[in-house]
Amino acid sequence: MDTTRRSALARFGAERRLIVASLAALTLVAWTYLWLLAAGMARGDMSLMGMSSGAAMPMQDMLDMGPAPWTAATFGLMFLMWWIMMVGMMVPSSMPTILLYARVQHHWLPEQHATRHVALLTAGYLLAWAAFGAIATATQWALNASGLLAPMTLSVSAKIGAALFAATGLYQLSPLKNVCLRHCRSPAEFLAQHRRPGAAGAFFTGSHHGLYCVGCCWLLMALLFAGGVMNLLWVAALAVLVLLEKLVPYGHWLARASGVAMLGAAAYLLSAG
């Protein structure tokens, strides 16, 4: 192997490590924010959600108050919460696609251009999840305004939860889920079909990949309303399921098995209620 080739491989190795470290740091920051938010809610401090002055309030007092009206600041902070949550849950499973894209770009472009394109791809991916976060925030606002969302746990009733589990279980077994999951599980196939040249193309490719991921996981994310939006164990469990679906061998069968389990959970919640 000549010196030029070895030098190029060494530079790509360093770039790969930087990408992995950056995505890992982004994920860690997201989960740290969620932990601080959940800890504040446990103390009765809703300031990070724009719902109080920041002073801790006894839980019973908060329950007696009922659903608090949302302000523009509340909506903005809730959107930020949802987007950061999606970053923490989805970035780990996007790493294979981002790293493969970086390798392809590094082969065809000067180093500085390749790095910029990888950043634009990631930004496009995160924008797709920001769009989902906006929809989730609007849904939470509607549930809160109608009194269907518990103020402390940010969860719905057992009957609505059963409906969410049933809908998600059916979707996990559907052809559309399988199509979206196949694109998420096959970075090489996705990039061969959808990669676009140039800086704008990098952003478009990232947003396109993000839309497939949203299509794959949007109802799984809706289950956060069933288990509690700020129940970090539930958030982590769904994040692990998403990761396993996309990265492990036979992940598509895991998706189907989880769909059957969700239908069972829906039946249990209905019978228990």
Secondary structure, 3 states (H helix, E strand, C coil): CCHHHHHHHHHHHHHHHHHHHHHHHHHHHHHHHHHHHHHHHHCCCCHHHCCCCCCCCCHHHHHHHCCCCCCHHHHHHHHHHHHHHHHHHHHHHHHHHHHHHHHHHHHHCCHHHHHHHHHHHHHHHHHHHHHHHHHHHHHHHHHHHCCCCCCCCCCCCHHHHHHHHHHHHHHHCCHHHHHHHHHHHCHHHHHHHHCCCHHHHHHHHHHHHHHHHHHHHHHHHHCHHHHCCCCHHHHHHHHHHHHHHHHCCCHHHHHHHHHHHHHHHHHHHHHHC
